[in-house]
Amino acid sequence: MKWAEGIDKLGIGLYILLCVFAIVNINSVDAGLGKKQMIFFGISCFVGLIIFFMRTKFFENMSAIIYVGGVLLLVGLFPFGTEILGQKNWYKFGGFTMQPVEFAKIGTALMLANYVSNPDFNLKNRKVLYTSLAIVAIPGVVVLMIPDVGSLLVFFAFLMALYREGLSGWLFGVIFIFAAVFLVSIAVNPLYVVIAILIIAAIFVFLNFYSIQGNVMYIIAIVLTVGVLSALSYGSPYILTKLPKHQRERVEVLYKGEKAFRDTSGYNLLYSKTAIGSGGLTGKGYKQGSVTQGKFVPEQETDYIFCTVGEEWGFLGSTILILCYAIFIGRIYYLAEQQKSTFNRVFGYCFASILLIHFAINLGMVMGLFPTVGIPLPFFSYGGSSLLAFSIMTFIFFKLNYADKNSLV
C-alpha cells in the first residue's frame, strides 16, 4: 500500500509492544487498573489516528498557542490544583485526574522546535541563546515552584536537543560539577571537598598558566568559581536539613541504604529490590510474584512498575524490555537526524531525550541508584495523562517523519 510507505513500522511496532506489555503487567498488579489502562491505550490510539490525518504545518503554526496553554495549565495548579501524595500537581475532574506537566513538555518541545527552525537561528548570538533558554526555563521555573523536582529534571532534555543545534557543552559541565559537589559534600566532610577543589583549581592554573597570565577576567572567573563551589560544599548539608523530611530521607537512602529507612522512605525501594532480585533468570511467572501479589510495594502500578517485570519475568524479561526501550529511543534519535526539516529534527531530539531521561531516572529509582522523585516509566506506568502525553509525542513525531519521507523537497 503506497500510503503506508512512509510509516516507520519498527517505531510504531515497538510503541504498541511497550503499551501492550505494560497493560499485561499493570493487570498483574491490579486487574481493575489494567482494564482502565487498556481504555487509556485505546483513547491514545484514537488520538494518534487523528494526528496522522492532520496537516504537519498545524504543529508548527500552533506551537506558540500550545506552549502558552501548557504554561497556563501549570500556573493554574496553584489556585485549582489537587494535592496527591504530597504534591499539588494534578487537576481533578470528578473521578478523573490530569497531570498538566506532561502536556507542558509537548508544548515546550514544539515551541523550541519552532524557534530553532527560524532561518536566522544561531546560538552564538546571545539574544538567540537567552531566548532559547527562556523557552525552557519559563515552564521549568513554574514546575520548580509547584514543587515537582522529578519533572524539573526532565526539562534538561531540551538542553540536550539544543546541544545538537550548537549549544556549548560547558553548560552541561557546570551542571555536572555543581551536582557532584553538592552530592559528595553530603557524605564527605566539606573541608576535604574544598581542599580537593583548590587542588584541581591549582592544577588547572598550572596547565593554563600562559593563557591565564595577564587575563584579569579569566582570573576573576576562576576565583569566583572556586568560591561558589566552596560555599556550595559547606552549604550542602544545611540545604539537606531544610528539605521536607520525606525528601531528605530519599536522598539519604542513597548513602545509608534503604534498610536504615525501612519504615519510611526506604520501604518502597527495599521491597522493589527484593522483588527484582527474587525473579531470578526467568521470573516466577505471570501473577505468581509474591511481592507483587502481596501488594508490598506502594504505587507499584505507577513509578515502581518495573519491579513487577523483574519479579514475574526475571532477568531475561527485564533485559528484553530494556532493549526494546533502547531500540525505540535510538530509533527516534536516528530518524530525527535524517529529517530534512529543522523543526522535525529538533522535535525528534526533544522527544527522544525526554524518553531517555524518564527511562534512566525511573530504572535508577527502582534499583536504588537515584532518589525517588516520582518519574513514570514511559508507556509503561499506569496513568492516562502520562500515556496520552507520550502517545501524542510519539504520533506527532512519526507523522512528521511520514511527511518528511513523502516530501519531494
Rosetta blueprint (number, residue, H / E / L):
1 M L
2 K H
3 W H
4 A H
5 E L
6 G L
7 I L
8 D L
9 K H
10 L H
11 G H
12 I H
13 G H
14 L H
15 Y H
16 I H
17 L H
18 L H
19 C H
20 V H
21 F H
22 A H
23 I H
24 V H
25 N H
26 I H
27 N H
28 S H
29 V H
30 D L
31 A H
32 G H
33 L H
34 G H
35 K H
36 K H
37 Q H
38 M H
39 I H
40 F H
41 F H
42 G H
43 I H
44 S H
45 C H
46 F H
47 V H
48 G H
49 L H
50 I H
51 I H
52 F H
53 F L
54 M L
55 R L
56 T L
57 K H
58 F H
59 F H
60 E H
61 N H
62 M L
63 S H
64 A H
65 I H
66 I H
67 Y H
68 V H
69 G H
70 G H
71 V H
72 L H
73 L H
74 L H
75 V H
76 G L
77 L H
78 F H
79 P H
80 F H
81 G L
82 T E
83 E E
84 I E
85 L L
86 G L
87 Q E
88 K E
89 N E
90 W E
91 Y E
92 K E
93 F E
94 G L
95 G L
96 F E
97 T E
98 M E
99 Q L
100 P H
101 V H
102 E H
103 F H
104 A H
105 K H
106 I H
107 G H
108 T H
109 A H
110 L H
111 M H
112 L H
113 A H
114 N H
115 Y H
116 V H
117 S L
118 N L
119 P L
120 D L
121 F L
122 N L
123 L L
124 K L
125 N L
126 R H
127 K H
128 V H
129 L H
130 Y H
131 T H
132 S H
133 L H
134 A H
135 I H
136 V H
137 A H
138 I H
139 P H
140 G H
141 V H
142 V H
143 V H
144 L H
145 M H
146 I L
147 P L
148 D L
149 V H
150 G H
151 S H
152 L H
153 L H
154 V H
155 F L
156 F H
157 A H
158 F H
159 L H
160 M H
161 A H
162 L H
163 Y H
164 R H
165 E L
166 G L
167 L L
168 S L
169 G L
170 W H
171 L H
172 F H
173 G H
174 V H
175 I H
176 F H
177 I H
178 F H
179 A H
180 A H
181 V H
182 F H
183 L H
184 V H
185 S H
186 I H
187 A H
188 V L
189 N L
190 P H
191 L H
192 Y H
193 V H
194 V H
195 I H
196 A H
197 I H
198 L H
199 I H
200 I H
201 A H
202 A H
203 I H
204 F H
205 V H
206 F H
207 L H
208 N L
209 F H
210 Y H
211 S H
212 I H
213 Q L
214 G L
215 N L
216 V H
217 M H
218 Y H
219 I H
220 I H
221 A H
222 I H
223 V H
224 L H
225 T H
226 V H
227 G H
228 V H
229 L H
230 S H
231 A H
232 L H
233 S H
234 Y H
235 G H
236 S H
237 P H
238 Y H
239 I H
240 L H
241 T H
242 K H
243 L L
244 P L
245 K H
246 H H
247 Q H
248 R H
249 E H
250 R H
251 V H
252 E H
253 V H
254 L H
255 Y H
256 K H
257 G L
258 E H
259 K H
260 A H
261 F H
262 R L
263 D L
264 T L
265 S L
266 G L
267 Y H
268 N H
269 L H
270 L H
271 Y H
272 S H
273 K H
274 T H
275 A H
276 I H
277 G H
278 S H
279 G L
280 G L
281 L L
282 T L
283 G L
284 K L
285 G L
286 Y L
287 K L
288 Q L
289 G L
290 S H
291 V H
292 T H
293 Q H
294 G L
295 K L
296 F L
297 V L
298 P L
299 E L
300 Q L
301 E L
302 T L
303 D L
304 Y L
305 I L
306 F H
307 C H
308 T H
309 V H
310 G H
311 E H
312 E H
313 W H
314 G H
315 F H
316 L H
317 G H
318 S H
319 T H
320 I H
321 L H
322 I H
323 L H
324 C H
325 Y H
326 A H
327 I H
328 F H
329 I H
330 G H
331 R H
332 I H
333 Y H
334 Y H
335 L H
336 A H
337 E H
338 Q H
339 Q L
340 K L
341 S L
342 T H
343 F H
344 N H
345 R H
346 V H
347 F H
348 G H
349 Y H
350 C H
351 F H
352 A H
353 S H
354 I H
355 L H
356 L H
357 I H
358 H H
359 F H
360 A H
361 I H
362 N H
363 L H
364 G H
365 M H
366 V H
367 M L
368 G L
369 L L
370 F L
371 P L
372 T L
373 V L
374 G L
375 I L
376 P L
377 L L
378 P L
379 F L
380 F L
381 S L
382 Y L
383 G L
384 G H
385 S H
386 S H
387 L H
388 L H
389 A H
390 F H
391 S H
392 I H
393 M H
394 T H
395 F H
396 I H
397 F H
398 F H
399 K H
400 L H
401 N H
402 Y H
403 A H
404 D H
405 K H
406 N L
407 S L
408 L L
409 V L
